[in-house]
Amino acid sequence: QRYVGVAMTVLGCSLLLSVEALYSPSDDVVELTPSNFNREVMQSDISLHCTSKGFCGTGIVKVGAVDADEHKSLGGQYGVRGFPTIKIFGANKNKPEEYQGARSSQAIVDGAMNALRSLVKDRLSGKSGSSGYSSSKDVVELTDDNFDKTVLQSDDVWLVEFFAPWCGHCKNLEPEWAAAATAVKEQTKGKVRLGAVDATVHQVLSSRYGVRGFPTIKIFRKGEEPEDYQGGRTRGDIIERALDLFSDNAPPPELVEILNEDVLKSTCEGSQLCVIAVLPHILDTGAAGRNGYLEVMIKMAQKYKKKMWGWLWTEAGAQMELESALGIGGFGYPAMAAINTRKMKFALLKGSFSETGIHEFLRELSVGRGSTATLGGGVMPKIHAVEPWDGKDGQLPVEEDYDLSDVDLDEDFEKDEL
């Protein structure tokens, strides 16, 4: 189905007579005021239903009236200079057309239907108007031709909006959708994408997915049936739902040992935060103790995986410049810091190195609370290349054996005789 619509609004006044005196409820004339004009006219989703062969059934033309003497703001907004003034709010409601026909009922009906026919002709010929998404680099414009390959065959999760260019609610959603698309693409590293379909042009898609109103948003995951989006329409609502979808489908981030500078850069530079643990020396904990600490970190990485943070660890003493820059200072292990490498700011874990302690620490940071400091010197410290941990217990250094057989203790130490 294809949905199009037109609204005709009479702007005028009756001098001393009110609108109520001119029109009664039985006249089907909508009384328009500044408080309801946007809802009734600008955002009205009046629909006309057309078959795939191009035959359009009965459409709805909405007729309204404004007492421009009482509501001068509306009259001024649309340049009303004489009365009655009749304007047709059709395809582009921001630029209504001036009605130039006669003032008889039949002439007004003919004028409205001509505007409606013109709108239908434009829709059937593919003239959809501007969606505004052409200027948004992160909202993917989807069509009958590219939808299957781009969305259905993709391993990524897709949120797809089906819109109509004349739809007021779609226009309200447009800046929110575009802003969310950019944020979601960045925060999920392209694993969740936002797209848009002009359903008045690409009718095969809107028919396939049973689109009946606008905007309609559906969620697509590879190999699964599409799901209706039930969330809010602000960018925050859309981003939150997208991150939940990402979290549901993404593996937890990898916990990586800091072996060299490249490891640190590749893990931290693409993340908002990088969580770094400095664990006790292997001789102090053994393999079992170290694995216990690493298990706690893995659980926290799983818990916060939709944040897309980096997770790293190093052994105490292996990266002394890093410890010094973070103010850890060679004692108090295990220790943890969260670094924002873009701002060169960090925060230290003050509580226990446990699931509860780390969760409280990261929760505070995720909502913008917690004490932060500037990383020493405002730059990342030098990182040394080290050998990876082999997963085993540590071994004490082998002491060199000395041969004492050639040492004549009698010559060096004289004994006193009794």
C-alpha positions as CSV (number, residue, x, y, z in Angstrom):
1,Q,0.0,0.0,0.0
2,R,1.0,3.6,-0.5
3,Y,0.0,6.4,1.7
4,V,-0.4,10.0,0.6
5,G,-2.5,12.9,1.8
6,V,-3.6,16.5,1.4
7,A,-5.1,18.9,3.9
8,M,-7.1,22.1,2.9
9,T,-7.3,24.8,5.4
10,V,-9.5,27.9,5.2
11,L,-7.9,31.0,6.8
12,G,-10.4,33.7,7.4
13,C,-12.6,35.5,9.8
14,S,-16.2,36.6,9.9
15,L,-15.6,40.0,11.5
16,L,-17.8,40.0,14.5
17,L,-18.9,36.4,14.1
18,S,-16.9,33.6,15.7
19,V,-16.0,30.3,14.0
20,E,-18.5,28.6,16.1
21,A,-21.2,30.7,14.5
22,L,-20.1,29.8,11.0
23,Y,-19.5,26.0,11.5
24,S,-21.2,23.5,13.6
25,P,-19.8,20.0,14.6
26,S,-22.0,18.4,12.0
27,D,-20.2,20.4,9.2
28,D,-17.0,18.2,9.6
29,V,-14.9,21.4,9.5
30,V,-12.0,21.2,12.0
31,E,-11.7,24.3,14.1
32,L,-8.0,25.2,14.1
33,T,-6.1,27.2,16.7
34,P,-2.4,27.7,17.4
35,S,-2.6,24.9,20.0
36,N,-3.9,22.2,17.6
37,F,-2.7,23.4,14.2
38,N,0.6,21.5,14.2
39,R,-1.1,18.3,15.3
40,E,-4.1,18.5,13.0
41,V,-2.4,19.9,9.9
42,M,1.4,19.8,9.9
43,Q,1.7,16.3,11.5
44,S,-1.5,14.8,10.2
45,D,-1.0,11.4,8.6
46,I,-4.1,11.5,6.4
47,S,-3.9,8.6,4.0
48,L,-4.9,7.6,0.6
49,H,-4.7,3.9,-0.3
50,C,-3.5,2.8,-3.7
51,T,-3.2,-0.7,-5.3
52,S,-0.1,-2.0,-6.9
53,K,-1.7,-1.2,-10.3
54,G,-1.9,2.4,-9.5
55,F,-5.7,2.7,-8.8
56,C,-6.3,4.8,-5.8
57,G,-9.4,4.4,-3.7
58,T,-11.1,7.0,-1.7
59,G,-8.7,9.4,0.0
60,I,-9.5,11.8,2.9
61,V,-9.2,15.5,2.5
62,K,-9.3,17.3,5.8
63,V,-11.0,20.7,5.8
64,G,-10.3,23.2,8.6
65,A,-11.0,26.8,9.5
66,V,-9.0,29.4,11.5
67,D,-10.5,32.5,13.0
68,A,-7.6,34.7,11.8
69,D,-9.0,37.7,13.7
70,E,-8.7,35.8,17.0
71,H,-5.6,33.8,16.1
72,K,-3.5,36.4,14.4
73,S,-0.3,34.4,14.8
74,L,-1.5,31.8,12.3
75,G,-2.7,34.4,9.9
76,G,0.6,36.2,10.0
77,Q,2.6,33.0,9.7
78,Y,1.0,32.2,6.4
79,G,0.8,35.7,5.0
80,V,-3.0,36.2,5.2
81,R,-3.9,39.7,3.9
82,G,-7.5,39.3,3.0
83,F,-10.5,37.2,3.9
84,P,-11.4,34.5,3.2
85,T,-8.0,33.1,2.3
86,I,-7.8,29.4,1.3
87,K,-4.5,27.4,1.4
88,I,-3.9,23.8,0.4
89,F,-1.4,21.9,2.7
90,G,-0.3,19.1,0.4
91,A,3.0,17.4,-0.4
92,N,5.1,20.1,1.2
93,K,3.2,21.4,4.2
94,N,5.9,23.9,5.0
95,K,5.0,25.7,1.8
96,P,1.2,25.5,1.3
97,E,-0.3,26.4,-2.1
98,E,-2.7,29.3,-2.6
99,Y,-6.1,28.2,-3.7
100,Q,-7.1,30.2,-6.8
101,G,-10.4,28.7,-7.7
102,A,-14.0,29.8,-7.2
103,R,-15.6,29.9,-3.8
104,S,-18.4,27.5,-4.6
105,S,-18.5,24.1,-2.8
106,Q,-18.0,22.2,-6.0
107,A,-15.1,24.3,-7.0
108,I,-13.4,23.9,-3.6
109,V,-13.9,20.1,-3.8
110,D,-12.5,20.1,-7.4
111,G,-9.5,22.1,-6.2
112,A,-8.8,19.7,-3.3
113,M,-9.1,16.6,-5.5
114,N,-6.8,18.2,-8.2
115,A,-4.2,18.7,-5.5
116,L,-4.7,15.1,-4.3
117,R,-4.4,13.7,-7.9
118,S,-1.2,15.7,-8.4
119,L,0.2,14.3,-5.1
120,V,-0.7,10.7,-6.1
121,K,0.9,11.2,-9.5
122,D,4.1,12.3,-7.9
123,R,4.1,9.3,-5.6
124,L,3.5,6.8,-8.4
125,S,6.2,8.3,-10.5
126,G,8.7,8.0,-7.6
127,K,8.9,11.6,-6.6
128,S,9.1,11.2,-2.9
129,G,10.4,14.6,-1.8
130,S,13.5,15.0,0.3
131,S,13.8,12.7,3.3
132,G,16.8,14.7,4.6
133,Y,18.8,11.5,5.1
134,S,20.9,12.2,2.0
135,S,22.9,14.6,4.1
136,S,23.4,12.0,6.9
137,K,26.4,9.9,6.2
138,D,25.5,7.3,8.8
139,V,21.8,6.6,7.9
140,V,21.9,4.1,5.1
141,E,19.3,4.7,2.4
142,L,17.7,1.4,1.6
143,T,15.7,0.4,-1.5
144,D,13.9,-2.5,-3.1
145,D,17.1,-3.3,-4.9
146,N,19.7,-3.1,-2.1
147,F,17.8,-4.2,0.9
148,D,18.4,-8.0,0.9
149,K,22.1,-7.7,0.3
150,T,22.7,-4.8,2.7
151,V,20.4,-5.9,5.5
152,L,19.3,-9.5,5.3
153,Q,22.6,-10.9,4.2
154,S,24.6,-8.8,6.7
155,D,26.0,-10.2,10.0
156,D,25.3,-6.8,11.6
157,V,22.1,-5.8,13.4
158,W,19.9,-3.3,11.6
159,L,17.3,-0.8,12.8
160,V,15.3,0.2,9.8
161,E,12.8,3.1,9.6
162,F,10.0,3.0,7.0
163,F,8.9,6.6,6.4
164,A,6.8,8.8,4.1
165,P,8.2,12.2,3.1
166,W,4.9,13.9,3.9
167,C,4.6,12.4,7.4
168,G,4.9,14.9,10.2
169,H,6.0,12.4,12.7
170,C,8.7,11.1,10.3
171,K,10.1,14.6,10.0
172,N,10.2,14.9,13.8
173,L,12.1,11.6,14.0
174,E,14.6,12.5,11.2
175,P,17.1,14.5,13.3
176,E,16.9,12.0,16.2
177,W,17.4,9.1,13.8
178,A,20.4,10.7,12.1
179,A,22.1,11.6,15.4
180,A,21.5,8.1,16.8
181,A,22.9,6.5,13.6
182,T,26.3,8.3,14.1
183,A,26.5,7.5,17.8
184,V,25.5,3.9,17.4
185,K,27.9,3.3,14.5
186,E,30.8,4.7,16.6
187,Q,29.9,2.9,19.8
188,T,29.3,-0.5,18.3
189,K,32.1,-0.1,15.7
190,G,29.6,-0.6,12.9
191,K,28.0,-3.8,14.3
192,V,24.6,-2.1,14.7
193,R,23.5,0.1,11.8
194,L,20.5,2.4,11.1
195,G,18.8,2.6,7.8
196,A,15.8,4.3,6.2
197,V,13.3,3.2,3.5
198,D,11.0,5.7,1.7
199,A,7.9,3.4,1.7
200,T,6.1,5.6,-0.8
201,V,8.7,4.7,-3.4
202,H,9.9,1.2,-2.4
203,Q,6.5,-0.4,-2.0
204,V,7.8,-3.9,-2.4
205,L,9.6,-3.6,0.9
206,S,6.7,-1.9,2.7
207,S,4.3,-4.5,1.5
208,R,6.6,-7.4,2.4
209,Y,6.9,-6.2,6.0
210,G,3.3,-5.1,6.4
211,V,4.0,-1.4,6.9
212,R,0.6,0.3,7.6
213,G,1.7,3.6,9.3
214,F,4.6,5.9,9.5
215,P,7.1,6.0,10.8
216,T,7.4,2.2,11.3
217,I,10.7,0.9,12.8
218,K,11.8,-2.7,12.6
219,I,14.8,-4.6,13.9
220,F,16.6,-7.1,11.6
221,R,19.0,-9.8,12.7
222,K,20.5,-12.3,10.3
223,G,18.5,-15.5,10.2
224,E,15.7,-14.2,12.4
225,E,12.2,-12.8,11.7
226,P,12.1,-9.0,11.9
227,E,11.0,-7.5,15.2
228,D,8.9,-4.4,15.8
229,Y,10.8,-1.6,17.6
230,Q,8.9,-0.7,20.7
231,G,11.1,1.9,22.2
232,G,11.0,5.7,22.4
233,R,11.7,8.0,19.5
234,T,14.4,10.3,21.0
235,R,18.1,9.7,20.1
236,G,18.8,8.6,23.6
237,D,16.1,5.9,23.5
238,I,17.3,4.7,20.1
239,I,20.9,4.6,21.1
240,E,20.0,2.7,24.3
241,R,18.0,0.1,22.4
242,A,20.8,-0.3,19.8
243,L,23.4,-0.8,22.5
244,D,21.2,-3.5,24.1
245,L,20.9,-5.2,20.8
246,F,24.7,-5.0,20.4
247,S,25.2,-6.4,23.9
248,D,22.9,-9.3,23.2
249,N,24.8,-10.3,20.1
250,A,28.4,-9.3,20.8
251,P,31.1,-11.5,22.5
252,P,32.7,-10.0,25.6
253,P,35.8,-7.9,24.9
254,E,39.2,-9.7,25.1
255,L,41.3,-9.3,28.2
256,V,44.8,-8.6,26.9
257,E,48.2,-8.6,28.6
258,I,50.3,-5.4,27.9
259,L,53.2,-6.9,25.9
260,N,54.3,-3.8,24.0
261,E,53.2,-0.3,23.0
262,D,51.2,-1.5,20.0
263,V,48.9,-3.7,22.2
264,L,48.1,-0.7,24.4
265,K,47.4,1.6,21.5
266,S,45.2,-0.8,19.5
267,T,43.2,-1.6,22.6
268,C,42.8,1.9,24.1
269,E,42.7,4.3,21.2
270,G,39.4,3.1,19.8
271,S,37.7,2.9,23.2
272,Q,36.1,5.5,25.4
273,L,37.7,4.0,28.4
274,C,40.6,1.5,28.9
275,V,40.5,-0.5,32.1
276,I,44.0,-1.6,33.2
277,A,44.8,-3.9,36.1
278,V,48.3,-4.2,37.6
279,L,48.4,-7.6,39.2
280,P,50.9,-8.9,41.8
281,H,54.1,-10.5,40.7
282,I,53.6,-14.2,39.8
283,L,55.9,-15.2,42.7
284,D,53.5,-13.5,45.1
285,T,50.3,-15.2,43.9
286,G,51.2,-18.2,41.8
287,A,49.1,-19.2,38.8
288,A,46.0,-19.9,40.8
289,G,46.0,-16.5,42.5
290,R,46.6,-14.7,39.2
291,N,43.9,-16.6,37.4
292,G,41.5,-15.6,40.2
293,Y,42.2,-11.9,39.5
294,L,41.9,-12.4,35.7
295,E,38.6,-14.2,36.2
296,V,37.2,-11.2,38.1
297,M,38.2,-8.9,35.2
298,I,36.7,-11.2,32.6
299,K,33.4,-11.1,34.5
300,M,33.5,-7.3,34.6
301,A,34.3,-7.1,30.9
302,Q,31.2,-9.3,30.2
303,K,29.1,-7.1,32.4
304,Y,30.1,-3.9,30.7
305,K,30.6,-5.3,27.2
306,K,28.1,-2.9,25.6
307,K,30.3,0.0,26.7
308,M,33.0,-1.2,24.2
309,W,35.8,-0.5,26.7
310,G,39.3,-1.9,26.3
311,W,40.5,-4.3,29.0
312,L,44.2,-4.8,29.8
313,W,46.5,-6.2,32.5
314,T,50.2,-6.2,33.4
315,E,52.4,-7.6,36.1
316,A,53.7,-5.4,38.9
317,G,57.1,-4.1,37.9
318,A,56.8,-4.9,34.2
319,Q,55.7,-1.4,33.2
320,M,57.1,0.9,35.8
321,E,56.6,4.1,33.8
322,L,52.9,3.3,33.4
323,E,52.6,2.6,37.2
324,S,54.3,5.9,38.0
325,A,52.0,7.9,35.6
326,L,49.0,6.3,37.3
327,G,50.3,7.0,40.8
328,I,50.3,3.3,41.7
329,G,53.9,3.6,42.9
330,G,55.2,0.1,43.3
331,F,52.9,-1.1,46.1
332,G,49.2,-1.9,46.8
333,Y,48.7,-4.7,44.3
334,P,46.4,-5.6,42.7
335,A,45.5,-2.1,41.4
336,M,43.2,-0.9,38.7
337,A,42.9,2.3,36.7
338,A,40.4,3.4,34.0
339,I,42.0,5.7,31.4
340,N,40.4,8.0,28.8
341,T,43.3,8.2,26.3
342,R,41.5,11.0,24.3
343,K,41.4,13.3,27.3
344,M,44.4,11.8,29.0
345,K,42.4,11.5,32.2
346,F,42.3,8.5,34.6
347,A,40.6,7.3,37.7
348,L,41.9,4.8,40.3
349,L,40.0,2.0,42.0
350,K,39.8,2.9,45.6
351,G,37.7,-0.1,46.8
352,S,38.4,-3.8,46.8
353,F,39.7,-5.7,43.7
354,S,36.5,-7.8,43.6
355,E,33.4,-8.0,41.5
356,T,31.5,-5.7,43.9
357,G,34.3,-3.2,44.3
358,I,35.1,-3.0,40.6
359,H,31.4,-2.8,39.6
360,E,30.9,0.2,42.0
361,F,34.0,1.9,40.6
362,L,33.0,1.5,36.9
363,R,29.3,2.3,37.6
364,E,30.3,5.7,39.0
365,L,32.5,6.4,36.0
366,S,29.9,5.4,33.5
367,V,27.5,8.0,34.9
368,G,30.1,10.7,34.9
369,R,30.9,10.6,38.6
370,G,34.1,9.6,40.4
371,S,37.4,11.4,40.9
372,T,39.8,11.8,37.9
373,A,43.3,13.1,37.4
374,T,45.5,14.0,34.4
375,L,47.8,11.3,33.2
376,G,51.4,12.1,34.2
377,G,52.8,14.6,31.6
378,G,49.6,14.5,29.6
379,V,51.0,11.8,27.4
380,M,51.0,8.0,27.4
381,P,54.1,6.7,29.2
382,K,56.7,4.5,27.7
383,I,55.7,0.9,27.4
384,H,58.3,-1.8,27.4
385,A,58.2,-5.0,25.4
386,V,57.9,-8.0,27.6
387,E,57.4,-11.8,27.2
388,P,53.8,-13.0,27.7
389,W,52.9,-15.0,30.8
390,D,53.1,-18.7,30.1
391,G,50.2,-19.5,32.5
392,K,52.5,-21.3,35.0
393,D,53.7,-20.6,38.5
394,G,56.7,-18.5,38.8
395,Q,60.2,-19.9,39.4
396,L,62.7,-18.4,41.8
397,P,66.0,-17.3,40.1
398,V,68.6,-20.1,40.1
399,E,71.5,-19.1,42.3
400,E,75.0,-19.7,41.0
401,D,77.0,-22.4,42.9
402,Y,80.4,-21.5,44.2
403,D,83.3,-24.0,44.7
404,L,84.8,-23.3,48.1
405,S,87.4,-26.1,48.1
406,D,90.2,-23.8,47.1
407,V,89.5,-21.3,49.9
408,D,92.0,-21.7,52.8
409,L,90.0,-20.5,55.7
410,D,93.0,-21.1,58.1
411,E,95.0,-18.3,56.3
412,D,92.2,-15.8,56.5
413,F,91.0,-16.4,60.0
414,E,93.5,-17.1,62.9
415,K,92.2,-19.0,65.9
416,D,93.3,-17.9,69.3
417,E,94.8,-20.7,71.4
418,L,93.5,-21.2,75.0
